Amino acid sequence: MYPDSIKNLIESFKYFPGIGEKTAERLAFSVMEMDDERVQLFSDSMHDVKTKIHACPKCNTLTEDNLCSICQDKMREENVLCVVDDVKSVFLFERLGTFHGLYHVLSGLISPLDGINPEDIGLEKLIDRIKEGHFDEVILAFKPSIEGEMTGLYIKKVLEGLNITVSKIANGVPMGADMEYIDALTLERALLDRKKIS
């Protein structure tokens, strides 16, 4: 049986998604083979993401500053807003380098079956931001699902009469797919070929 410190480290690694017993053991032994400097960096990095990272008060993406770097960037197109349901999607689109507007991150998607209503995903904050801003277009970049469609239609209905084009990313993204597993080219085409919601 492993000494307690190794056993605790193995159990800790198993908290990560997709990490089973064997992988956790390999990771624990890898840590033991690292020099002290790397172990300290690893420890500090884990501590920093828990203590320094918070939601941007304007768009809800992750930042260490008062406002995220995107909201602070005066070179962004301030008339286009891309709405996503997961903070990881912001980083996916930014990696593509083809979208130069602003973002807004919701706290998930409307799902009545799961008891998730519009007020549960921060839609009020989004609507207030759109009404106070100078947006010509709102792009909905949700994962293709019933919940994504429902959320998109709800936003479209609320924005009626505001003279704002509401579009959604094209259907090259397979139904039910998680955005983080979609290849960059498909995601880029889906954004560029976005369709107006009628």
C-alpha positions as CSV (number, residue, x, y, z in Angstrom):
1,M,0.0,0.0,0.0
2,Y,1.2,3.5,-0.8
3,P,2.3,5.9,1.9
4,D,-0.4,8.4,2.9
5,S,1.1,11.3,1.0
6,I,1.3,9.4,-2.3
7,K,-2.2,7.9,-1.7
8,N,-3.6,11.4,-1.1
9,L,-2.0,12.8,-4.2
10,I,-3.4,9.9,-6.3
11,E,-6.8,10.5,-4.9
12,S,-6.5,14.3,-5.6
13,F,-5.6,13.7,-9.3
14,K,-8.7,11.5,-9.6
15,Y,-10.9,14.6,-9.0
16,F,-9.9,15.7,-12.5
17,P,-12.3,14.6,-15.3
18,G,-11.2,11.6,-17.2
19,I,-8.5,10.6,-14.7
20,G,-8.8,7.1,-13.4
21,E,-6.7,5.1,-11.0
22,K,-3.8,4.2,-13.3
23,T,-3.4,7.7,-14.8
24,A,-3.6,9.2,-11.3
25,E,-0.8,6.9,-10.2
26,R,1.4,7.9,-13.2
27,L,0.8,11.6,-12.5
28,A,1.6,11.2,-8.8
29,F,4.9,9.5,-9.7
30,S,5.6,12.2,-12.3
31,V,5.3,14.8,-9.5
32,M,7.8,12.9,-7.4
33,E,10.3,13.0,-10.2
34,M,9.9,16.7,-10.7
35,D,12.5,19.1,-9.2
36,D,11.3,21.3,-6.3
37,E,11.0,24.4,-8.6
38,R,8.5,22.7,-10.9
39,V,6.5,21.3,-8.0
40,Q,6.3,24.8,-6.5
41,L,5.3,26.3,-9.8
42,F,2.5,23.7,-10.2
43,S,1.3,24.3,-6.6
44,D,1.4,28.1,-7.1
45,S,-0.5,27.9,-10.4
46,M,-3.3,25.8,-8.8
47,H,-3.5,28.3,-6.0
48,D,-3.5,31.3,-8.3
49,V,-6.4,30.1,-10.5
50,K,-8.5,29.7,-7.3
51,T,-7.6,33.0,-5.7
52,K,-6.9,35.4,-8.6
53,I,-9.3,34.4,-11.4
54,H,-12.8,35.9,-11.3
55,A,-15.6,36.7,-13.8
56,C,-15.2,40.0,-15.7
57,P,-18.0,42.2,-14.3
58,K,-18.9,43.3,-17.8
59,C,-18.9,40.1,-20.0
60,N,-18.4,37.3,-17.5
61,T,-15.3,35.8,-19.1
62,L,-12.3,35.0,-16.9
63,T,-9.8,37.6,-15.8
64,E,-7.3,38.5,-13.1
65,D,-8.0,42.3,-13.7
66,N,-10.9,44.5,-12.9
67,L,-12.0,44.1,-16.6
68,C,-10.9,41.3,-19.0
69,S,-8.4,42.2,-21.7
70,I,-11.1,42.0,-24.4
71,C,-13.4,44.5,-22.6
72,Q,-10.4,46.8,-22.1
73,D,-9.3,46.6,-25.8
74,K,-10.3,49.8,-27.5
75,M,-9.6,48.2,-31.0
76,R,-12.5,45.7,-30.7
77,E,-15.6,46.2,-32.8
78,E,-18.0,47.6,-30.2
79,N,-21.1,47.2,-32.4
80,V,-21.0,43.3,-32.6
81,L,-21.6,41.1,-29.5
82,C,-21.0,37.3,-29.5
83,V,-23.0,35.5,-26.8
84,V,-21.8,32.2,-25.6
85,D,-23.0,29.8,-22.9
86,D,-19.6,28.7,-21.7
87,V,-16.5,30.7,-20.9
88,K,-14.3,28.2,-22.7
89,S,-16.0,29.3,-26.0
90,V,-14.5,32.8,-25.7
91,F,-11.0,31.3,-25.7
92,L,-11.9,29.0,-28.6
93,F,-13.0,31.9,-30.8
94,E,-10.1,34.1,-29.7
95,R,-7.7,31.4,-30.8
96,L,-9.2,31.5,-34.2
97,G,-8.3,35.2,-34.5
98,T,-11.2,36.0,-36.9
99,F,-13.7,37.6,-34.6
100,H,-12.9,41.1,-33.4
101,G,-16.1,42.1,-31.6
102,L,-17.1,41.8,-27.9
103,Y,-18.4,38.8,-26.0
104,H,-20.9,38.0,-23.3
105,V,-20.9,34.7,-21.4
106,L,-24.2,33.3,-20.0
107,S,-24.3,30.8,-17.1
108,G,-25.6,28.0,-19.3
109,L,-28.8,27.6,-21.4
110,I,-32.5,27.6,-20.7
111,S,-33.7,24.1,-19.9
112,P,-37.2,23.9,-18.3
113,L,-36.8,20.1,-17.9
114,D,-33.8,20.7,-15.7
115,G,-35.5,23.6,-13.9
116,I,-33.2,26.2,-15.6
117,N,-35.1,29.3,-16.4
118,P,-34.0,32.6,-18.1
119,E,-33.3,34.3,-14.8
120,D,-31.0,31.4,-13.8
121,I,-28.5,32.0,-16.7
122,G,-27.9,35.7,-16.3
123,L,-30.1,36.9,-19.3
124,E,-31.2,40.1,-17.5
125,K,-27.5,41.3,-17.4
126,L,-27.1,40.5,-21.1
127,I,-30.3,42.3,-22.1
128,D,-29.3,45.3,-20.0
129,R,-25.9,45.4,-21.6
130,I,-27.4,45.2,-25.1
131,K,-29.9,48.0,-24.4
132,E,-27.2,50.2,-22.9
133,G,-24.7,49.5,-25.7
134,H,-24.5,50.4,-29.4
135,F,-24.8,47.0,-30.9
136,D,-25.9,46.4,-34.5
137,E,-25.6,42.6,-34.3
138,V,-25.8,40.0,-31.6
139,I,-24.3,36.6,-32.6
140,L,-25.6,33.6,-30.7
141,A,-22.8,31.0,-30.5
142,F,-24.4,28.2,-28.4
143,K,-23.8,24.5,-28.7
144,P,-26.3,23.0,-31.2
145,S,-29.1,21.6,-28.9
146,I,-32.7,22.0,-28.0
147,E,-31.6,24.2,-25.1
148,G,-29.5,26.3,-27.4
149,E,-32.4,26.8,-29.8
150,M,-34.7,27.7,-27.0
151,T,-32.3,30.2,-25.5
152,G,-31.7,31.8,-28.9
153,L,-35.4,32.2,-29.6
154,Y,-36.0,33.7,-26.2
155,I,-33.2,36.3,-26.7
156,K,-34.5,37.1,-30.2
157,K,-38.0,37.7,-28.8
158,V,-36.7,40.0,-26.0
159,L,-34.7,42.0,-28.5
160,E,-37.5,42.6,-30.9
161,G,-38.0,46.3,-31.7
162,L,-34.4,47.3,-30.8
163,N,-33.2,47.4,-34.5
164,I,-30.5,44.8,-33.8
165,T,-29.7,41.9,-36.1
166,V,-29.7,38.6,-34.2
167,S,-27.8,35.8,-35.9
168,K,-26.5,32.4,-34.9
169,I,-23.5,30.4,-36.0
170,A,-24.1,28.2,-39.0
171,N,-25.1,24.5,-38.8
172,G,-21.7,23.1,-39.7
173,V,-21.5,22.4,-36.0
174,P,-23.1,18.9,-35.3
175,M,-26.2,18.8,-33.1
176,G,-25.3,18.0,-29.5
177,A,-21.5,18.7,-30.0
178,D,-19.6,20.4,-27.2
179,M,-17.9,23.6,-28.6
180,E,-14.5,22.6,-27.2
181,Y,-14.3,19.4,-29.3
182,I,-15.1,21.1,-32.7
183,D,-12.1,21.6,-35.0
184,A,-11.0,25.2,-35.6
185,L,-11.9,25.3,-39.3
186,T,-15.5,24.1,-38.7
187,L,-15.9,26.6,-35.8
188,E,-14.4,29.4,-38.0
189,R,-16.8,28.6,-40.9
190,A,-19.7,28.4,-38.5
191,L,-19.0,31.9,-37.3
192,L,-18.3,33.4,-40.7
193,D,-21.4,31.8,-42.3
194,R,-23.7,32.8,-39.4
195,K,-27.4,33.1,-40.3
196,K,-29.8,35.8,-39.3
197,I,-32.6,34.5,-37.0
198,S,-35.9,35.4,-38.6
